[in-house]
Amino acid sequence: MPDAATERQLNDGLWERVRPLLPPPAPQPNGGRPWADDRACFEGIVYLLRNGLRWRQMPACYPSGVTCWRRHKAWTEAGVWHRVWKLVLAELDAAGRLDTSELVVDGTFVEAKKGASGSARAGSARGRRSNSSPTGTAHRSGRRPTGRACTR
């Protein structure tokens, strides 16, 4: 894991690539809760993905896990991540660092057709549905500690 200064540089570089691709926030003509900062949500999403956490384990220095999940979902539906992927591929290709001699298709990007032969039973992938800790330790805040303090 990089130190705090390197982490900040990485986040700055990623943010500069992603920011122009984000859709503008939806207007709120009837008021409502203030919109959470896009950069803070982006950094929370990156932190979560890099550390293999669940949304409910989002450290308190980022917007809530629910807020980050909703922003991630909205950006996914708007095609932001696909455009980021294409941008990174174009940058690598322009720098001569894209090797297309061996390519792999990941099944997470291929739509599964309902009712196709060989489909798993509905709900078989869910597994255990309890919010309790596997060690039986309860946390008053409802969040489990991540083991690392926020460096934001």
N, C-alpha and C positions, 0 to 999 in steps of 0.2 A: 504494500500500500504506500503510495507516495506521501511525502510530508505535506503540511498544510500549504506551504507556498507553491509547491508543484501542483497540488490539487486545485488551487485557485487559478493558476495559469491554464490548466487543462479545461476547467469550467469556463474561463473567459474565452478561450479559443472555440470551444463547442458552442457557446452562447452566440458568438459573432456569426457563426454559420447558420444557426437555427433561427435566430430572431427575425430575419427578413422573411422567413417562410411561414411564420405563425399568422393565423387569421386574427383580425381585430376582435376585441371583446364584443360580445353581443350587447346592444343597447338595453338599458334598464329604465324604460319610461315610467314605471310605477315605483321606482326606488328599489329598495332591497339591500341586502348585505353588500358591502364594498367588494369589488373584484380583487381576488388575491393576485399578488404580483406574479407575472409570467415567469420572470427569471427565477424567483424563489421556488415556484412549482417545478420548473425545469431542473433546477439543481437538486430538488428533492427526488424527482423521478430518476435522475442519473445516479444519485447516491443509493437509492433503493435497488436499482438494477445492478450496479457494480458490487453491492454487498450481499445480494441474494436475500433481501428481506421481504417480508410481506407488507402490504399496505398498512396494516394496523400497527406495524412496528416502526413507523416513520418517526425519527427523532423529533423532539419538540422544537428544534431550531428551524425546521421547515414548516410550511403549511401542513395542515392535517393530512393524514393518509387518504381520507375520503376526497378532500379537495384536490390533491395531486392525482388521485385515480380518475376523478371526473375530468380534469384537464388532459390527462394522458388519453382518455377515451375520446374526448372532443378532438384532440389533435390527430389521433389515429383516424377518426371518421373524416377529418378534413384532408387527409392524405399527407400530413406533415412529415411523418417518418419515412414514407416512400420517397418524398422529394429530398429529404436529407440523405437517404441511401444513394439516390441517383447523383446528388451533388458530390458526395464523398468518392463515389466511383469515378466521376468525371475528373476530380482533382487528382486522384491516384493515377488515372490514365494520362493526364496532361504531364505529370511528373515522371512518367515512365515506370511507375511502381505497381502497375496493375498486371498481374500474371493471369491470363485467361487460359493457360494450358490445362488447368485442372479446375473444374467448377463442380459445385455440389448444390443440389436442391434440397432445402430443408422442408420437411413435411408440415411444419407449423404455418407455412405460407400457402399451402395448397388446400383449397376448400374441400372438406369432406362432404359427400352427398349423403343425405339422410336415407336410410334404408338400403344402402349399398351392401353387397355381400361382404361378410367378414367384419361388419360393424360390431363394436362392443355393445353389451347390454347398456341400456340407459341407466345412468347413475353409478356404473361400476368403477369409474375413475375417481369418484368423490372421496372415497376413503373415510377416515374418521372425521366427524363433523362437530367435534366439541371445541369450544374456545378455551378449554382448560389447558394448562401447561402439561406436557408429557411428564415432567418431574413432579407435578403436583404443587408447585410453588405459585401462590397467588400474588398479584401485584395490585395495589390499591388504585393506581391510576388507570388500570385496564390495559396499559401498554407494557410490553415486555422490554426490559433493558436491551440495548443493542450491543453493549460491551465497548462502545467507542463514543467518546464525547464529540459533539459537533464542532467542526472547525470553521464554520461560516462566519 
